[in-house]
Amino acid sequence: MTMEQLADEVGVSKSYIWALENNPEQREQRTSAVVMSNLAKALGVTLQDLMGEEMSEAAGAKTKPEDIAFFRNYLGMTSADRETFRKMMEVFHGKKGE
């Protein structure tokens, strides 16, 4: 899978994927749970595989079943629907798009 194909499948830009691979601060500061979940799904790995020790450190923060169901539903949306949903969430939280 090329970087461009991965970016398309995850719903981010090719430069964003490059930054995640090459800039650890990018991973820590800007990567949402949804992007990480999309990456794991696209790569055919678990979130724990993808995040390694970072996930172990957050073991105290257990994911609720309803949150898992929410993300599973989100990942089942079309790219256009996910983009619409992201925009709705930005409005809901009073944030501008990044």
N, C-alpha and C positions, 0 to 999 in steps of 0.2 A: 504494500500500500504506500503510495506516495504521500508526501506531506500535504499536498493539495487535496488529495482524496480524503485524507483523514480530517482536514479542516472542514471540507464540505459535509462529511458525515457527522461531525461534532457540532457544526453550526457556528464556527468561528473562522477567522481569517488565517491564511497560511502564515502570515507574520506572527500571529498570536501563538500558533503551534511552535514556530521556531523559537519564540521568546520563552515558552514553557520549557523547551528542551535545553536551552542555553543560558537561561537567567533564573537562578533559584529564587531570587527576590520576586520575580514575576509570579512564580507558583504560589508563594506565600501571600502576596498582596492582592492579586486580582482574580484568582481562580475560584469560581463559584462551585458549589456542590453539584449543580446541574452540569456544568462543563466537565467536572471530574467524572461524574456518572456517565456522561456521553462518551468521554474518552475511554473509560473502562469497557463500555459496551462495544464501541467501535474496534477496540484492540482485542476483544475477546478475553478480558481478564477481569478479576474482581477489583473493587476499589482498594481493598487491602493490598493486593498485588501491586497496584499502581502507585499507592502512596507509601508502602513499606512501613518504616518506623513511625512516620508521621501519623499514620492511622492508629498504631499501637498507643501512642502518646494520648490520643483522644479517646481511648477505650472507655473512659468514664462517662463520656457523652453517648449514651446508647441511643440508637435510632429507633424511633417508634414505628410500629407496623403501618400506621396510617401515613407516616412520612414516606416510607418505602413505596406504598401504594400510590401516593401522590406523584413521586418521581417516575414510577413505572408508567403511569398515565401520561405524564408530561413527555416522556421519551417516545410514547406511541403516537404523539401528534405529528402532523406534517411540519415541515420546516416553517412554512408560512404561519401556521397556527402557533408554533413555539415563539416565533418573533412577535406576533400579536400579544401573546401571553406575557412575554418579557416586558413589552411596552406597558401593558396594563399594570404589572407589578411595579415598574418604575413610577408610574403615576400614583399608585397606591402608597408607595413609600416616599413620595415627594422627591424623587431623584431624577436627574436628567440622564439620558443614555451615555454610556462610556464609549 
